[in-house]
Amino acid sequence: MDMDQITQGQSRQVRPLSSVPVGMTVRIHSVKAGHGLSRRLAAMGLLPGVELTVLKHHPGGPTMIMAKVTRLILGRGVADKVMVY
């Protein structure tokens, strides 16, 4: 399933990763963070254009995502800085 099929009928509004519902697939638009965090996320393969799926949110806590074949857990503050569409 490609990105157009997934988002058909849904707004492609840019929003923080932390606001994406579980099960939704999105693409990274940008990272609103300093140089250090941006580099750390890039080293994990989280760059603009990368497609990822939200697997789980913990209330007020971390977000689990799947990027390609890798599962990652991002803290709430980091997920707030990753902007997706």
C-alpha positions as CSV (number, residue, x, y, z in Angstrom):
1,M,0.0,0.0,0.0
2,D,1.5,3.3,-1.0
3,M,1.3,6.6,0.9
4,D,-1.4,8.1,-1.4
5,Q,-3.7,5.1,-0.6
6,I,-3.1,5.5,3.1
7,T,-3.8,9.2,3.2
8,Q,-6.6,9.3,0.6
9,G,-9.3,11.5,2.0
10,Q,-7.2,12.7,4.9
11,S,-5.6,16.0,5.3
12,R,-1.9,16.2,4.7
13,Q,-1.5,18.9,7.4
14,V,1.9,19.0,9.1
15,R,1.7,18.1,12.7
16,P,3.8,16.6,15.5
17,L,4.4,12.9,15.5
18,S,3.0,12.8,19.0
19,S,-0.4,13.7,17.7
20,V,-0.7,10.9,15.1
21,P,-3.1,8.1,15.9
22,V,-1.8,4.5,16.5
23,G,-1.8,2.5,13.3
24,M,-1.4,5.6,11.0
25,T,1.4,5.8,8.5
26,V,3.0,9.2,7.8
27,R,6.1,10.8,6.4
28,I,8.6,13.0,8.2
29,H,8.3,16.6,7.1
30,S,11.0,18.2,9.3
31,V,12.5,18.1,12.8
32,K,12.0,21.2,14.9
33,A,15.1,20.7,17.1
34,G,18.6,21.7,17.7
35,H,21.6,20.4,15.8
36,G,22.4,17.6,18.3
37,L,18.9,16.0,18.3
38,S,18.6,16.5,14.5
39,R,21.9,14.6,14.1
40,R,20.9,11.9,16.5
41,L,17.6,11.3,14.7
42,A,19.4,11.4,11.3
43,A,21.8,8.7,12.6
44,M,18.7,6.5,13.4
45,G,17.4,7.1,9.8
46,L,14.7,9.6,10.7
47,L,15.1,12.1,7.9
48,P,12.6,14.2,6.0
49,G,10.7,12.0,3.5
50,V,11.0,8.8,5.5
51,E,7.8,6.9,6.0
52,L,6.9,5.6,9.4
53,T,4.0,3.9,11.2
54,V,2.9,4.7,14.8
55,L,2.7,1.5,16.7
56,K,1.9,2.7,20.3
57,H,1.5,5.8,22.4
58,H,2.0,5.7,26.1
59,P,-0.1,8.4,27.8
60,G,2.2,11.4,28.5
61,G,5.2,9.2,27.6
62,P,7.1,7.6,24.7
63,T,5.8,6.8,21.2
64,M,6.8,3.5,19.5
65,I,7.2,3.7,15.7
66,M,8.2,1.5,12.8
67,A,10.6,3.0,10.3
68,K,11.3,0.6,7.4
69,V,12.0,-2.6,9.4
70,T,13.2,-1.0,12.6
71,R,11.1,-0.3,15.7
72,L,12.1,2.8,17.6
73,I,10.8,4.4,20.8
74,L,10.9,8.2,21.0
75,G,10.3,10.1,24.2
76,R,7.4,12.5,24.2
77,G,9.5,15.6,23.9
78,V,11.3,14.2,20.8
79,A,8.0,13.0,19.2
80,D,6.7,16.6,19.7
81,K,9.6,17.9,17.6
82,V,9.3,15.5,14.7
83,M,6.8,17.1,12.3
84,V,5.0,14.7,9.9
85,Y,2.3,14.8,7.2
